[in-house]
Amino acid sequence: MTEERRLAAIMFSDVCGFSRIMGADEQRALSIIEMALSSIEQGASVYGGRMIKKMGDGALCEFPSAVNAVRAALAVQKAVSEHNATAPADEQFQMRIGIHVGDVVVSGGDILGDGVNVASRIEPLAEPGGICISRDVFDLVKNKVLIETVNLGPHDLKNISRQVDIYKVLLDAVASLPPTATPPVPHNGSVRRRRRRIAGFVILTILLLAGIGILKRKAGQNRAARMFESVTAAARTSLDSGNPQAAMKALDTFPARFAGTEWQTRIDEMKERIRQRMAREDIASRQEAFFKAIEANNREAALALIDPEILRTVDGSAIWLRARMAAGILKHSDQSHETDPYRITSVTLDETGIRAHVNLEVRRRKLGQEEPVWEPVPPLEWRLLNDSWYLHPSAKRPGDDTGPGINRNPSQPRRLRDKSSMGR
């Protein structure tokens, strides 16, 4: 079988510090690799080359000419530089690129030979975000590509029998040209060819930036999803341990840069559910405290839980008296159990978030029944005022001349309240 040989320009590239990035954040590393390899592949395609293979965090590309290989490398590094100028720190990355021209052997879809080996040894000599080329490449492009270089001198390359002169491409000189400015006029070539080269470079840069932008958005979505899972998992753990305040703090750590995404919407919905849970728990606790204050004959503590707007228009003594009477009647209605003769079944919030109703049941003994039964009673209303919940007694019932009271208090059955009113 006759082997196929040809002269080709070989470009090696890899992501700088990839092992460190992978060790710190595997998903971030994979997103960066995807952006880097996409940039390389697009650059090679636009300039007539092809990506031979991907090698972890790097790639091997082949070009029909050294000029095209250098132009592609310049376009890729410029696109990555512009991406880094606006991207968050965790989305930034840099690449090294090395280029050599030499004889290669085609083997299936791969290429082998001295040219490939030399290019692979040149690439690590480049600085992060930089390009290094061999003297063979420099001699071919020095009058055809607008670049400035520094001769780094001859280098001994691993497993290469001869020294190779290495040139560093000064990317700052290329980057210093304004995007719309015309580069310095070379000593040869027509104006038309120069314009075509400039137009091609600009188009390629746009394509590369567009590709990076798409991958950047995809990477951003992946990061938002991972962050969402992280903060909501922490929030659920706090909720399971009965600490909704810690759950809210965990949700507050969701980065503001993801505002407007579906993940932020879901975070906001979860926050609202937790706020409602905290409100229900607070109201239930205050309702229990109100009942306990009455049982302990603690007038001050009980009235502190009454809506201040009610207390400004109604005598607090009247409210306290009715509450004490209701508690006394209920206490004597069933003396067969040591537990409280009332229980809270649920707390419901209205759509405004400033009104709530505490649903209760009271234990009553009916004629002909040995054991008392739990029966629902009209709910008690609570209102939010200055970030605190207060019991809001209903207005007095028609025919009740004793003044406003806690007429919906479940601790006083309606039948008994009616009788007590008639007696007065």
Secondary structure as GFF3:
##gff-version 3
##sequence-region A 1 424
A	DSSP	beta_strand	4	15	.	.	.	ID=ss1
A	DSSP	alpha_helix	18	24	.	.	.	ID=ss2
A	DSSP	alpha_helix	26	46	.	.	.	ID=ss3
A	DSSP	beta_strand	50	55	.	.	.	ID=ss4
A	DSSP	beta_strand	58	63	.	.	.	ID=ss5
A	DSSP	alpha_helix	66	86	.	.	.	ID=ss6
A	DSSP	three_ten_helix	89	91	.	.	.	ID=ss7
A	DSSP	beta_strand	95	107	.	.	.	ID=ss8
A	DSSP	beta_strand	110	112	.	.	.	ID=ss9
A	DSSP	alpha_helix	114	122	.	.	.	ID=ss10
A	DSSP	three_ten_helix	123	125	.	.	.	ID=ss11
A	DSSP	beta_strand	131	134	.	.	.	ID=ss12
A	DSSP	alpha_helix	135	141	.	.	.	ID=ss13
A	DSSP	beta_strand	149	156	.	.	.	ID=ss14
A	DSSP	beta_strand	163	169	.	.	.	ID=ss15
A	DSSP	alpha_helix	171	175	.	.	.	ID=ss16
A	DSSP	alpha_helix	191	240	.	.	.	ID=ss17
A	DSSP	alpha_helix	244	252	.	.	.	ID=ss18
A	DSSP	three_ten_helix	256	258	.	.	.	ID=ss19
A	DSSP	alpha_helix	262	295	.	.	.	ID=ss20
A	DSSP	alpha_helix	299	303	.	.	.	ID=ss21
A	DSSP	alpha_helix	308	313	.	.	.	ID=ss22
A	DSSP	alpha_helix	316	333	.	.	.	ID=ss23
A	DSSP	beta_strand	342	349	.	.	.	ID=ss24
A	DSSP	beta_strand	355	364	.	.	.	ID=ss25
A	DSSP	beta_strand	373	385	.	.	.	ID=ss26
A	DSSP	beta_strand	388	391	.	.	.	ID=ss27
A	DSSP	alpha_helix	414	423	.	.	.	ID=ss28
###
